[in-house]
Amino acid sequence: MGTSRILIVTAVEVERKAVLRGLGHENERVKVIAAGVGPVSSAVQTILELVQSPIPFDLVIIAGVAGGFVGRAEVGHIVVADQIRSGDLGAESPDGFISIDELGFGSGSIEVEEKMTKRIYQTLMQAGVPVSMGPILTMNTTTGTTETAKRLVADYPEARAEAMEGFGIATAAQKMNIPVCEIRSISNLVGPRDRDGWKLQDALLMLEEAFSKCKEVL
Ligand SMILES: O=C(O)c1cccc(C(=O)CC[C@H]2O[C@@H](n3cnc4c(=O)[nH]cnc43)[C@H](O)[C@@H]2O)c1
């Protein structure tokens, strides 16, 4: 749609390939990179890409698979973030988790680019893709117990999904004054670890479909 340059950042290569299949091909406006698993690796790789690019990027889109919170995002659905939040940046205490905001050391959430977020969400809705919108949490550690899942559901009542890169990549983009969006395809539910139960292939196919439906509005 626009003439802006977009950097799409996934964690792993299979996600990058799914996005590329959806887009049809990479072009001079849209670049897709796999920046590594977790907020640190993905943030560092993103900032390197943004700083080293001869032509500046206007938008960063975080994309990949994610865990959905039970009753809030089903496996096979797409979640578009209306907020990118760290789910574990802070301190533990006997009275519960204390966020980085409450500690007074900054903010654990980053706002998304509203116009593009709405455009992506509406495009997917109109195309009949199962999609919902809400905060996506970023975790250093994939949740694998009922206890942690309960803590997250209680602390972030609006959160739809968790993944491991969003807050890192968004922080890198924010430092460069570049707006961000996040789109995730749900591969598993957040809860007791069941790695064999992850529907990775289905989620990657849905990620591909989401980008194929959205390519005209990017
Ligand atoms: O087998 C594992 O425990 C495992 C640990 C880290 C990463 C993976 C991946 O397969 C990497 C892909 C990517 O998946 C995102 N993801 C998917 N589901 C979840 C989740 O329930 N909680 C957090 N992250 C999730 C994440 O962004 C990874 O980078 C496997």
The ligand as an SDF file (V2000), in Angstrom:
LIG
                    3D

 30 33  0  0  0  0  0  0  0  0999 V2000
   11.0700  -26.4150   23.1240 O   0  0  0  0  0  0  0  0  0  0  0  0
   11.0890  -25.3790   23.7590 C   0  0  0  0  0  0  0  0  0  0  0  0
   10.8790  -25.3160   24.9650 O   0  0  0  0  0  0  0  0  0  0  0  0
   11.3600  -24.1110   23.0430 C   0  0  0  0  0  0  0  0  0  0  0  0
   11.9480  -23.0980   23.7570 C   0  0  0  0  0  0  0  0  0  0  0  0
   12.2140  -21.9090   23.1110 C   0  0  0  0  0  0  0  0  0  0  0  0
   11.8820  -21.7380   21.7510 C   0  0  0  0  0  0  0  0  0  0  0  0
   11.2810  -22.7520   21.0630 C   0  0  0  0  0  0  0  0  0  0  0  0
   10.9060  -22.5690   19.6480 C   0  0  0  0  0  0  0  0  0  0  0  0
   10.3830  -23.4310   19.0050 O   0  0  0  0  0  0  0  0  0  0  0  0
   11.1920  -21.2360   19.0350 C   0  0  0  0  0  0  0  0  0  0  0  0
   10.0290  -20.5550   18.3630 C   0  0  0  0  0  0  0  0  0  0  0  0
    9.3880  -19.3370   19.0770 C   0  0  0  0  0  0  0  0  0  0  0  0
    8.2100  -19.7440   19.6120 O   0  0  0  0  0  0  0  0  0  0  0  0
    7.6340  -18.7190   20.3750 C   0  0  0  0  0  0  0  0  0  0  0  0
    6.7420  -19.3930   21.2940 N   0  0  0  0  0  0  0  0  0  0  0  0
    5.8520  -20.3240   20.8920 C   0  0  0  0  0  0  0  0  0  0  0  0
    5.1030  -20.7290   21.9160 N   0  0  0  0  0  0  0  0  0  0  0  0
    5.5190  -20.0570   22.9960 C   0  0  0  0  0  0  0  0  0  0  0  0
    5.1090  -20.0620   24.3530 C   0  0  0  0  0  0  0  0  0  0  0  0
    4.1870  -20.7880   24.7910 O   0  0  0  0  0  0  0  0  0  0  0  0
    5.7820  -19.2370   25.1940 N   0  0  0  0  0  0  0  0  0  0  0  0
    6.7870  -18.4490   24.7600 C   0  0  0  0  0  0  0  0  0  0  0  0
    7.2020  -18.4210   23.4810 N   0  0  0  0  0  0  0  0  0  0  0  0
    6.5690  -19.2070   22.5970 C   0  0  0  0  0  0  0  0  0  0  0  0
    8.8270  -17.9520   20.9170 C   0  0  0  0  0  0  0  0  0  0  0  0
    8.7350  -16.6230   20.5230 O   0  0  0  0  0  0  0  0  0  0  0  0
   10.0310  -18.6770   20.2560 C   0  0  0  0  0  0  0  0  0  0  0  0
   10.9840  -17.8020   19.8120 O   0  0  0  0  0  0  0  0  0  0  0  0
   11.0200  -23.9510   21.7060 C   0  0  0  0  0  0  0  0  0  0  0  0
  1  2  2  0
  2  3  1  0
  2  4  1  0
  4  5  1  0
  4 30  2  0
  5  6  2  0
  6  7  1  0
  7  8  2  0
  8  9  1  0
  8 30  1  0
  9 10  2  0
  9 11  1  0
 11 12  1  0
 12 13  1  0
 13 14  1  0
 13 28  1  0
 14 15  1  0
 15 16  1  0
 15 26  1  0
 16 17  1  0
 16 25  1  0
 17 18  2  0
 18 19  1  0
 19 20  1  0
 19 25  2  0
 20 21  2  0
 20 22  1  0
 22 23  1  0
 23 24  2  0
 24 25  1  0
 26 27  1  0
 26 28  1  0
 28 29  1  0
M  END
$$$$
